[in-house]
């Protein structure tokens, strides 16, 4: 899941796997696979970075499970994680 911010300032966690597209129109509009749309304050590049970071965390957690090294930790990806 990634964190995004609605125009009114409320934070919202979005399942990154359900994002169909992200457009700048000029506000950033996130369209989900079910057709619902979210207007958010983050830029298109920021959304892409957060999705990339979340997916990388999934791959890293899977590798940890495979190696039996440390328990996997999946968490929301937001601005504090370097996702702008």
C-alpha positions in Angstrom: 0.0 0.0 0.0 1.1 3.6 -0.6 0.1 6.7 1.2 -1.4 9.6 -0.8 -2.9 12.9 0.3 -6.3 14.1 -0.8 -6.7 17.8 -1.7 -8.4 18.4 1.7 -5.2 17.1 3.5 -6.5 13.7 4.5 -4.1 10.8 4.1 -5.3 7.7 2.3 -3.7 4.3 1.8 -4.1 2.9 -1.7 -3.4 -0.7 -2.8 -0.6 -0.1 -5.4 -1.7 -3.2 -7.4 -5.1 -1.6 -8.0 -3.8 1.5 -9.7 -4.6 1.5 -13.4 -3.2 4.9 -14.3 -2.0 8.2 -12.9 -2.5 11.5 -14.8 -1.6 15.1 -14.3 -4.7 17.1 -15.4 -3.3 19.6 -13.8 -4.2 18.0 -10.5 -2.9 14.4 -10.1 -5.7 11.9 -10.7 -5.2 8.3 -9.7 -7.6 5.9 -11.5 -8.1 2.5 -10.0 -9.0 -0.7 -11.9 -12.6 -0.4 -10.8 -12.9 3.0 -12.4 -12.9 5.1 -9.2 -10.7 8.2 -9.2 -8.8 9.9 -6.5 -7.5 13.5 -6.8 -4.3 13.8 -4.8 -1.7 16.4 -4.0 1.3 14.2 -5.0 2.8 14.5 -8.4 2.8 11.7 -11.0 6.5 11.1 -10.4 6.0 10.8 -6.6 3.2 8.2 -7.1 5.5 6.2 -9.4 8.3 6.4 -6.9 6.1 5.2 -4.0 4.7 2.3 -6.1 8.3 1.3 -7.1 9.5 1.5 -3.4 6.5 -0.6 -2.2 7.1 -3.3 -4.8 10.8 -3.4 -4.0 9.8 -4.0 -0.3 7.7 -6.9 -1.4 10.6 -8.5 -3.3 12.9 -7.9 -0.4 10.5 -9.5 2.1 10.1 -12.5 -0.2 13.9 -12.9 -0.4 14.0 -12.7 3.4 11.4 -15.4 3.7 13.3 -17.6 1.1 16.6 -17.2 3.0 15.0 -17.5 6.4 17.0 -14.5 7.6 14.6 -12.1 9.2 10.9 -11.8 9.4 9.5 -9.8 6.5 8.1 -6.4 7.2 5.7 -4.8 4.7 4.6 -1.3 5.5 3.0 1.7 3.9 5.2 3.7 1.7 4.9 7.5 2.2 7.0 10.6 2.2 9.1 9.6 5.2 10.4 6.6 3.2 12.0 8.8 0.6 9.0 8.5 -1.7 9.0 12.3 -2.0 
